Amino acid sequence: MPVKDELARRRYEKLVDQLESLMRTVLRPEYQGYYGQLVLSSDDLANMGELKDVRRAAREAGRRLGWKTTTRLVGVRLFVLDEREAPEEIEQLAGDVAAAAIDRAREEGRPRG
């Protein structure tokens, strides 16, 4: 029986490593590690194993990154989010980036005359 436990432990550690890598990839350098958000599709989840194991591994990967990790299942997608409060300067930068994106989207949606 210990062999089975060892295999499960290795599989779990591999999943944590995989999720940590994905979570690092989605971080924007200018946000200095804050505002992490990973969205896993139903296909991603199907390839990773049971939902409860993926959620637990995502929380572990988040701890490694210093995140205050939460997971939310919305429809067939799993959102892995960093809910830490960002420093004021990072919060301001993120707000400016979001406002610029909204402005661009509005401009692109306007009819050209």
Helices and strands as residue ranges (DSSP letters): H 2-26, G 29-31, E 37-40, H 42-48, H 51-65, E 69-74, E 77-82, H 88-109
